[in-house]
Amino acid sequence: MNLFSRLFLNITGTSIILSAVVPVLAQSGDALSVVKKVADKVIADTRFGFTLLPQKEVLGMQVIDFRSLQVQTGQQAYAKSQLSASSDTILSFGLSYAGAISIWLNRKQVFSEENSVIRIPKEISYNRFTFNRHFSLALKKGDHELMIRYTAQANTLPVVFLMPVTKAGDLDFAVKFSSGIKDDVQNTTWMLLGPLGKMQQAGPETGLPLYLMEDSKAITWIKSPQRYIPELETPVTAAYQRDPYTDWHYSHGAMVWSMMALDDAGKYAAFAKQYIDFTLQQLSYFSYQYHTLFAWRGSYHRIFRRTMLDDTGAPVLPFAELYLKEKEENLKALVLPIAEYVSKEQLRLKDGTFCRPEPVESTVWADDLFMSVPFLLQMAKITGNHSYYDDAAKQVLNFRKYLADPKTGLYKHAWFDHTQQRSAACWGRANGWVAWATVELLAKLPKTHPAYKQVLHNFRAQMKVLVSYQNPHGFWHQVLDRTDSYEETSCTALFTLALARGVRQGWLSAAYKKPALAGWAAVRTKIDENGVVHGICQGTDIGYDEEFYKKRKTIDNDPRGMGAVITAGVEISKLQ
């Protein structure tokens, strides 16, 4: 048991306890002014505008687009690219198309088939897509020429999608595509030729038109056209450069939702309204960009991908919050379909627990409790439908059943259905998402609900365990039960907000006020004079050992922790 645990459990001499742990801010009211400075920095680092950038190949997906050639029914078009293999390998490809295609590797035919209906690839989890079919190639180390002949059919999309994939469905990095042109500065990797009528003469081995084999100058290969598409801007002075704050992302939604609690009609409410209105104004065009230009990593792509709770339940929080107040139709048109997805389409275990198809099928992620529960509670209020309360309560109870480690009482990051086992690490922020989701549920779930008492009991049990892991500086660690992992800001903020709200609402005894204040004092040391928050762990997959989490980088003003920091400051200010 660490120093803080002993001091907390022997609650005598309040001033001695606090001075032994960490200097607490002289004025608790300072918490609100501090997080307003944080929010001001977010506002300063946000641009509601776009810049034109070349559309890039993303995720290794080869989009061979013959639309620029205006290929008509029965006509043919060719595409070729250079394929470089890092070693001898047997490579699997995902393939989608409608029409007839033949594929040659080094002028030897390796695939030929006709398909009447295209299955446009859909991203079903991070970087994993659906395809019409798969086929394999045996490749030697080195460079190879890959050529595709496409014959158009009536009323079909003249686009071929090709992606090297592993058995699990991820991008296979064993090969790289390139145009083969030296000093090529464009992002496109394919040369196109056509459209052509049906050729009568063909080489005896390749099946290719003779003039293609002979490089006839009468037919000219062209580069696949380079498009420029609008992308959201990030100012060069922004503390966080990885993504624009205006984009659609679970962390951005939580951040803006938290800022809405800073005032009802002031500049923070106005910023949230501008963020919401700006997003709604862009949806029509960016739907076209995602579904027609296949910009699967362009701005707002997650709002259209809509295949996981990261894309739905958390990003929509500020939109649902505003809809509760204003009942505008354009908000309704966004919020209700997302609610339909969360309730009826999101992947679940047989008992209704939310899960994901990654890293393996039917994995329960602790993160998803926050990605779902607060939004389900909003929908209960919007619709008056108490089944949303039932679902939210079920998730909180089931996540504890699957994820709580009986040895420590902490939550593991994940639970794997196929092995019936939990993952390795008690990651800090994963436990924090659970804590935040739980206090949201306790605040909004009717006390007469059958699950209320059990939810409250579980919350108290989680908080009792968590304070025993708070270190003498008021922080919690990146891996909660590993003191050799770094002190992490976002989980410390998440536990602080849960403790502070728990005391304020009477769910916890007054004794928990001290670790809440110590947690806030620790978070405060990570906020500089410019309102930049330091020490936030970057986005994190499921790690198979604790070392994975210990090595995760921290990023200044990463929005994955900004909502937690702002809400922690709000809760601490209310606690006083």
C-alpha positions, 0 to 999 in steps of 0.5 A, a space after each residue: 500500500 502506498 503513502 497516499 493509501 495509508 493517509 487516505 484510509 487513516 483520515 485524521 488531520 486533514 491539513 497533514 494529509 494534504 500537505 503530505 500528498 501534494 500542494 493543493 491550490 489555495 483557491 478551489 475556484 481557480 479550477 474553473 478559471 484554469 479550465 476556461 484557459 484550456 478551453 480558450 486555447 482550444 478555441 484559438 487552435 480551431 479553424 472553421 475553414 478548408 484548404 485544397 490538398 491532393 487526394 492521397 492513397 490511403 490504407 493501401 487500398 488501390 482505387 483504379 478509377 476508369 471514370 475519367 476515361 469515360 468507358 462505355 458498355 463493352 469497351 475495355 480499359 487497361 491499368 498498370 502499376 509496379 508492385 515491389 515485394 520485400 521478400 518471396 511471399 504468397 500474397 492475398 488481395 481483396 478485390 471488388 469490381 463489376 464487369 469483366 477483369 483479367 489480371 496479368 503479373 509480369 505479362 502472365 495471366 493470373 486472374 480472370 473473372 466476371 462479376 455483375 454487382 460491385 461490393 464497394 469496400 466498406 470499412 467494418 473496423 479500423 482499416 479492414 474492408 469488405 470485398 467481392 472476393 479474394 485471390 492470391 499471388 506468389 511473388 518473388 522478391 523484387 519489382 513486378 508489373 501488374 496489369 489489369 484489363 477491365 471490360 465495362 458492363 451496363 449500369 455499373 461503376 467502372 472502378 476496381 478496388 484492390 488491396 493486399 490483405 493479411 489473413 486477419 484482413 489488415 493491410 499486408 505491408 509485404 508489397 508496395 505499389 508505385 507508378 514506376 516513373 522516376 521522380 514522380 511527384 503525384 500520389 497516384 500509382 496507376 497508369 491508365 489506357 483506353 477506352 478501347 473497342 474489342 481487340 481481335 489480335 492478342 499475344 499467344 501467351 498473355 492475352 494482351 492486344 499485340 500493340 500493348 505488348 509492342 508499346 505502340 505509340 498510337 496508344 498512350 498511357 496516362 497517369 490516373 488523374 490527381 484530384 484535389 479535395 478540401 481538407 479541414 485546416 489546423 493553424 500552424 500555431 496549434 498545440 495539437 497538430 495531428 487532426 483538426 479540432 473541427 473534425 468528427 471524432 469521439 474525442 472532439 465530441 467529448 471535448 466540445 460537449 465538456 466545453 458546453 458545461 462552461 456557460 449557457 450563453 457565453 463564448 463557450 456555448 457560442 463556440 459549440 454552436 459554431 462547431 455544430 453548425 459548421 459540421 452540419 453545413 458540410 455533410 452533403 458535400 463530404 458525403 459525396 467525397 466519401 461515397 463517390 471519390 472514396 476519400 476514406 480518410 478525408 475530413 468527416 470520414 468517420 461520420 459516414 463510415 459509421 461502423 463503430 461506437 468511435 464514429 457514433 455515440 461519442 462524436 454526436 454528444 454535443 449535437 444531441 445536447 443542442 437538440 435537447 434544447 433547440 429541437 432543430 430538424 437538421 440536428 434530428 436528421 443526424 442524431 436519430 439515425 446515429 441512435 438507430 445505429 447504436 441501438 440496432 446495428 452496433 456489434 454486440 455479444 449474445 447478451 447485448 454487450 457492446 463489442 468490436 470486431 477488432 483486434 479479433 471478433 467480439 472484443 469488448 473494449 472498456 472505452 466503448 462504455 463512454 462511447 455509448 452510455 452518455 448518448 443512450 442517456 441523452 436519447 432516453 431524455 430526447 425520446 422519453 423511451 426508457 429502453 435507453 436507460 435499460 440498455 445503458 444500465 445493462 452496459 455498465 453492469 456487463 462491462 464490469 462482469 467482463 472487464 473487472 479483474 478479480 485480483 485487483 478490482 481494476 478494469 482490464 482494457 478488453 475482454 476476448 470472447 473467443 478465449 473468454 479471457 481479459 487482456 493483459 493491462 489495467 490501462 488508466 484511461 480505459 478505467 477512466 472511461 468506465 468511471 465517467 460513463 458510470 457517473 453519467 448513468 448515476 446522474 440520469 438513471 431514475 433511482 427507482 430503476 432496478 439496476 440503480 442500486 447495483 450500479 451505485 454499489 459497483 461505482 463505490 467499489 471502483 472508487 475505493 480501489 482506485 484511490 488505493 492506486 493514487 500515488 503520493 503526487 496525486 496522479 494515477 499511472 498509465 498502467 494503474 498497478 505499475 508504478 514504473 509506468 508514467 504518470 498520465 494526465 487523462 486518467 487522473 482527470 477522469 478519476 478526479 471528475 468521478 470522485 468529485 461528482 461522487 462526493 457532490 452527489 452523495 454517492 461517496 462519503 466526504 472522505 473522498 474529497 481529499 483524493 479528488 482535490 489531490 487529483 486535480 492539483 496533479 492535473 493542474 501541474 500539467 497545464 501550462 500558462 498558455 492553457 496547453 495540457 501535457 502528458 495525455 496518452 495518445 490513442 491506444 489499441 488493445 495491447 497484449 502486454 503491459 509494455 505496450 502501454 508503458 511505451 505509448 507516447 504522450 501528446 500535448 492537447 490531445 483531445 482524447 484527454 481534453 474533455 476529461 480535463 475540462 470536466 474535472 475542473 468543472 466538477 472540482 469547482 462545483 465541489 466547493 
